[in-house]
Amino acid sequence: METALSVSAYHELPSRLADADPAQQIWHSLDTLAAESPGLAKWRSIAVDGCAFPSYVFIGPRGGSVPIRLALLGGIDSEDLLSTNAIVKLLVELDLAPLLAQDFALFAYPVANPHRTSHRSPDFTTDFWTTGSDPVVRYFEQELTENALDGVIAVKGNEPISGFQIQVSSRVIATEVLWPALELAQRLVPLASEPIQIFPRLESNRCSLFSLGHSRPGPFSILIRTPRQMPSENQISAIAFSVKQILHHYRALVSHADSI
């Protein structure tokens, strides 16, 4: 019988994945974690070039509210393993401290856009909602429409930008949620000159992953970007810290809105 991973092993998972085959080691490590975790479970998978790329769902403790349903996407660029490692690190840390995800149902896709050997990987800003045949795009169109999401948080690492930056479709979330979330991230990576951008184009492109009007009215979109000149460990930690802060402040925002 496979034994449970120790706490120290949990913390080492993302660093071990840096040189691992994402089609094997990542899924083995996460499957081992899910087998022992009360909150993490394997979700649906998509087959690409003969390999299965699973997703996971983390259900936080219930505090009495209806769970807030968010999607967490890494690897939307097929070569971006750093963002995959950041999603893995986040799941590990939520498993160790599940109250951070209280009242959330988090659908995590560590490798959202796998590399193809047979043809090009889809462009997540131009290939959605066009009745095309790409299986990954069709898979995410189904996920986005069936999971009744309140929002999508995507991650890109090693970006050609000067500092840590978050693009968001909602001015309210920018003010009430994202600015407080920058405090810990800026200790690890410098902030961009415009660290938060109100970016309606995340949703205005009708062929984009972020065009969530196809899913349900009102969901928000967030894109977290980290600068390529910083060490990978700093970028990964900054992403994980910022997402945890986003969960905390967004839960408070929803709770305040419900009480009005």
N, C-alpha and C positions, 0 to 999 in steps of 0.2 A: 504494500500500500504506500502511495506517495505521501510523504510527511508534509505538514504545513510549513510554509516559509517562516523563518524567524523575522522579528521586527527589523533587525539589521539587514537581512536579505531583502526585505521590502524596500528599504531605502536604497539599496544597491541596484535595484532592477533597472532604472533608467540609464545609469552609467554603463551597465553591462550591455544594454541594447545598442549602444552607440556603434559597435562594430559587428553587430549580429545581423543575420538574415531576417528581415522583417516578416517574411512569409512563414518563418518557423519559430525563432526564439521569442519574438514578441508575443505570439499567440500562446506558446507553451507557458510563458511566464504569467500572462494574464489569465489563462485557463486554470493554472494552479492557484492563483489568487482567488478567482471566482469560486472554485470548489470549496474553499475554506471560509469565504466571506459571507456574513449575514446580509450584506447590502448589495454586493456586486453579483450580477448574473450575466451569462452569455445571452446575446440577443441574436438578431438575424445575421446571416452571412451572404456574401456575394462571391460568385466564382469568376475568376479572371485568369485566363491562360492556364487553366487546370489547377489553380491554387484558390483556396477558400480564404476570404478576408472577413473575419467576423466583426461584429460590433458588440457593445456591452451596455447594460443599463445598471445604473447605481440608484437605488431607492434609499433616500435618507430617512431617518426616524420621523414619525408623524408628530407634529406639534398641534394638531387639531385643524389645520388648514388643508384645503384641497391641494395636492402636490403641484408645484410649478414645473412644467415640462420644458426642458431645454435640450437642444442638441449641441454636442461639443465635437468639433471636427478638426482633426489634424491631417497632415498629408494631402491637402487639396491640390498642391503641386506634387507631382509624383516623385520628385527627387528630394523632397523636404522631410528628411527623417527627424530633424530636430523638433519639429512640431509634433510628430508622433511620440517622441520621447517625453515631451511636455504633457501630453494627454495621459500617457502611462503614469508619469510621476504624480499627476493630479489624482488619478484613480487610487493609487497606492496610498496617498496621504489622506484621501477621504475615507478609505477603509480603516486607517488607523485612528481617525478622528471623525466619525460619521456625523456628529452633530453639526459639523460645518455644512452638511448638505441637508439639514433638517427641512422638511416640507418641500424637497425637490425630487423629481424623477429626471435623472440625467442620462440621456442617450449618447453614448460616446463612440466615436468612429475614429480610431487612431490612424488608420490609413484609409482615407476617404477616396482617394483617387490613385489606385495602384498603377505602377509602371507596367506598360504593355510591351510584350516582345513581338506581337503580331501587327500592331498598328498603333497610332498615336493615342495617348491618353486624352480624354475629353477636357475641354476648357470649361471650368466651372463658372465662367462669366458669360459664355456665349452659347452653350450647348443644351440648356435646360428648356423644358416646356415647348419643344419644337416637334414633337411626335417622331423623334429620331429613334434609332435602334440600339444605341450604345447601352449595354447592360448596366453599367455603373450609374449612368444618368437616370435610367429607368428605375433603378433600385432606389435612388435618393428621391426621385419624384414620389415614389410610393411611400417612403419613410416620412417625407415632409407633409404629405397630405393625410396620412393615416394616424400619425402620432399626436395630433392635436397640440402642436408645439406652441409654447408662449414666446419662444425666441430661439435664435441660432447664434452660437458663439464659435467662430472659426479662428484658426491660428495659422500664422505664417512666420517661420523663422528664417534667419539669414537674409533679410530683405535689404535692398540697396537704399536705406534711409539713414538719417543721421542719429536717430535715437528711438527709444520705445514710443510706440504710437498705437492708439486705439481709434478705429473708425466706427461710427455708430449711426443708426438711422433715426434715432430719437433724441431730441434736445432734452427732454425730461430725464432720460436715463443718463445722458452725458453729464448733466448737472448733479443729479441726486445719487448716482451710482458710480460713475466712472472716475470723476475727479477724486473722491475719497480712495478709490482703489489704486491710485498711482503712488501712494506714500511708500509702500514696501517695494514696489517695482523699481523706483528710482534709486534705491540703495544698491541695486544690482546692475542696472544698465542706465546710461544717461537717457534723459527724456528728449524727444524731438522738440524742435522749436514750437511746433504746434502739436502737443502730445495727444490731444483729443480733437478729432474732426467730426463735425456733423456732416454726414456723407449720404445724402438721400439717394445718390446713384447706386448705393448698395442694393436698393430695392427697385429703382426706377428702370433698370435694364430688365426687360421682360423675359430675357433668355438667361438670366443669372440664377445661380443657386439661391441668392438672397431675395429673389422675387417671391416673397412668401404670401402674396395675395392669393396664390393658387391653393394655399394650405388652409388658412383661416384669417379672418380680419384681425388686425391689431398686433401680430407678432413683431418683435424687434430683431434687428440684425446687428451683430458686433463682429468686427475683424480686428484681432490683436496682431501687431507686427513688431518684430524685434530686429535690431540692426546687426548686419553681418560682421561688423568689426569687433564685436564683443565675444568673449569666450562662450562656447556652447553651454557650459554649466550655468553661467549667469543668465543666458537667454531662457533656458529651460525653467530655472527657478523663478525668474521674473514672470513668466507666463503662468506658472502654477500659482504663485502668490496672488497675482492680479485676478485670476478666475475665482479663487476662494474669496477674495474681497468683493468681487462682483456678486457672488452668491449672497454674501452677508448683507450688503447694502440693498440689493434688489429685493430680498426677502423683507427687509425693513420697509422699503417703499411700498410693497404690495400690502403689508400689514397696516401701514398708515392709511393707504387708500381704502382698505376694507372697513376701517374704523370711522371713516367720515360719513 
